[in-house]
Amino acid sequence: MGRGRKSYCCPRARRRILRGRHTRVLQRETSEVQDSEVSTFHRQFRFVHLWGRKNPETTTTRRIRGGIVLPFKSVNGVKLYYEIHGEGEPVIFGNGVFSNTLGWVYQHPVISKEYQVILYDMRGQGQSEKPESPYSFDIHAEDQKLLLDELGISEVHHVGISYGAELGLVFALNYPDMLRSLVVCSAVSHIGPLLYNMAQLWRNACMLANPELFYNATVPLNFAETFIQEQQTLLEKAKERYAQLDYPALVRLMDAFLELDITDRLPEIECPTCVIAGEKDILKPADPYSRLIHESLPDSEMVIIRDSGHAVTFERPEEFNSVVLGFLAKQTQ
């Protein structure tokens, strides 16, 4: 059992016991997301994080909306796309496996009011380069370390979801002196038989490069049933863009995920950690995965987000943001 039985105040929070460990459960008072911090641009492209792009920019910067210059950094033999928002203690965000920087559309406008938010696409994702050589979490962690070195940042807080949260765990193991705290959402530390079969299904869909098959294989596992029912129009719009995904790169990302096995090393992670899970996550369920991570870490707390599936950051952004800000506030006092 870990030492970290911690709690802090958060709206609509109550406590529940999950197999002997205190776990907070957050429940919404309404089913509608009221997020005044998200711009019209972001709302219009709410699911653009699912679309991806085939080719990175060949220049070191790109000028987009509002004249903002969004740069690239060449590290470890690959050009990585990144963004920096806000000022304060640096917080780097790790994307989901098929996601990109726009996957944090509901987070960075809020969190960057208090912290310096660093978003980036890992190799194989979004606008970053997609080399044909194999990927691994160790390579991703080295890429991230070198990116931070290039930015002159020696210590960060790491917030990740799914693949990006698993990267956070590996980064904590490989570069512990660079990490102040860790937020691990919808993550695993190893791959059980059922998850292995689901991941192989995703990999096979990527191998076939069939957008319809890929959509049908991924969406039902990523979101809670109620969310899928309520957001059919937006999901259908995202579906139209699946033809733009770089499927060979997605295969390499899935191969990296299928090699993940760090459960035995979790007790080595000493930094404060907040483990977050969606109550209705059927892809990487809280029990056993999130609970195992929580109980294996020496300094952790765990929060269950009610009525959320795997994609907590999109399904329940207000609760996620509240938990993250509350956790970060304790680490920066």
HELIX and SHEET records of a PDB file:
HELIX    1   1 THR A   40  GLN A   44  1                                   5    
HELIX    2   2 VAL A   48  LEU A   50  5                                   3    
HELIX    3   3 ARG A   65  GLY A   67  5                                   3    
HELIX    4   4 THR A  101  TRP A  104  5                                   4    
HELIX    5   5 HIS A  108  ILE A  111  1                                   4    
HELIX    6   6 PHE A  137  GLU A  150  1                                  14    
HELIX    7   7 TYR A  163  ASN A  174  1                                  12    
HELIX    8   8 PRO A  176  MET A  178  5                                   3    
HELIX    9   9 PRO A  193  LEU A  208  1                                  16    
HELIX   10  10 PRO A  211  ASN A  222  1                                  12    
HELIX   11  11 GLU A  225  GLU A  230  1                                   6    
HELIX   12  12 GLN A  232  GLU A  240  1                                   9    
HELIX   13  13 TYR A  242  GLN A  244  5                                   3    
HELIX   14  14 TYR A  247  LEU A  258  1                                  12    
HELIX   15  15 THR A  263  GLU A  268  5                                   6    
HELIX   16  16 ALA A  286  SER A  290  3                                   5    
HELIX   17  17 ARG A  291  SER A  296  1                                   6    
HELIX   18  18 VAL A  312  GLU A  315  1                                   4    
HELIX   19  19 PRO A  317  GLN A  331  1                                  15    
SHEET    1   A11 ALA A  13  LEU A  18  0                                        
SHEET    2   A11 ARG A  21  LEU A  26 -1                                        
SHEET    3   A11 SER A 300  ILE A 305  1                                        
SHEET    4   A11 THR A 273  GLY A 278  1                                        
SHEET    5   A11 LEU A 179  CYS A 185  1                                        
SHEET    6   A11 VAL A 156  ILE A 161  1                                        
SHEET    7   A11 PRO A  90  GLY A  94  1                                        
SHEET    8   A11 GLN A 116  TYR A 120  1                                        
SHEET    9   A11 VAL A  78  HIS A  85 -1                                        
SHEET   10   A11 VAL A  69  VAL A  75 -1                                        
SHEET   11   A11 THR A  61  ARG A  63 -1                                        
END                                                                             
